[in-house]
Amino acid sequence: MPAHPRSMDKIDRKILRVLQQDGRISFTELGERVGLSTSPCTERVRRLERDGVITGYHARLDPHLVGADLLVFVEISLAYKSGDVFEEFRNAALRLPNVLECHLVSGDFDYLIKARISEMASYRKLLGSTLLTMPHVRDSKSYIVMEEVKETLSLPLDG
C-alpha cells in the first residue's frame, strides 16, 4: 500500500458504498449507479484496489446454515506482558479457525476474541482445550451472545 494514497472524491466514496453492499456488481451497473461509464468506473475500482483501500472481496455466509450457531466473545488476560509474549500469543491465535477476530486491547484484559462454534460442547472445548492452553494465558472471561442485534462489515463513508 502506498504511504500516502490519493485522496478520495465523492465518486470514489459512492463506488465504495455500493461495493460494500454488493461486491459482485458488474462494472457496467456500478458505473450506472455512480454516474460513470464502464471504463472510468473500472479504472477507479482498480486504483482503489492498488491503493489498498479495497482489500478484497468475499462471500458472506449465514453462520446458522453452516453449523456455526454460537457466537462468543472471550476476554483473555496474559500472565506476562512483553513483546515476545504478545508475539507468541498472536501467532497461536492466527492458527485458530474458529476465531474470527482477535484484538490486543487496552483496559482490564489483554485480548478480545470473537469466535463462532457449533454448540456449547464446542465452546467448552474451545475454551478449555484451546484458548486457556495458549501461550502465557492467565485468565479468561466469556460472553455468550444471546441475540445478534447488528453485525456489519460496512464502514461509514463520510463526504
Rosetta blueprint (number, residue, H / E / L):
1 M L
2 P L
3 A L
4 H L
5 P L
6 R L
7 S L
8 M L
9 D L
10 K H
11 I H
12 D H
13 R H
14 K H
15 I H
16 L H
17 R H
18 V H
19 L H
20 Q H
21 Q H
22 D L
23 G L
24 R L
25 I L
26 S L
27 F H
28 T H
29 E H
30 L H
31 G H
32 E H
33 R H
34 V H
35 G L
36 L L
37 S L
38 T H
39 S H
40 P H
41 C H
42 T H
43 E H
44 R H
45 V H
46 R H
47 R H
48 L H
49 E H
50 R H
51 D L
52 G L
53 V L
54 I L
55 T L
56 G L
57 Y L
58 H L
59 A L
60 R L
61 L L
62 D L
63 P H
64 H H
65 L H
66 V H
67 G L
68 A L
69 D L
70 L E
71 L E
72 V E
73 F E
74 V E
75 E E
76 I E
77 S E
78 L E
79 A L
80 Y L
81 K L
82 S L
83 G H
84 D H
85 V H
86 F H
87 E H
88 E H
89 F H
90 R H
91 N H
92 A H
93 A H
94 L H
95 R L
96 L L
97 P L
98 N L
99 V E
100 L E
101 E E
102 C E
103 H E
104 L E
105 V L
106 S L
107 G L
108 D L
109 F L
110 D L
111 Y E
112 L E
113 I E
114 K E
115 A E
116 R E
117 I E
118 S L
119 E L
120 M H
121 A H
122 S H
123 Y H
124 R H
125 K H
126 L H
127 L H
128 G H
129 S H
130 T H
131 L H
132 L H
133 T H
134 M L
135 P L
136 H L
137 V E
138 R E
139 D E
140 S E
141 K E
142 S E
143 Y E
144 I E
145 V L
146 M L
147 E L
148 E L
149 V L
150 K L
151 E L
152 T L
153 L L
154 S L
155 L L
156 P L
157 L L
158 D L
159 G L
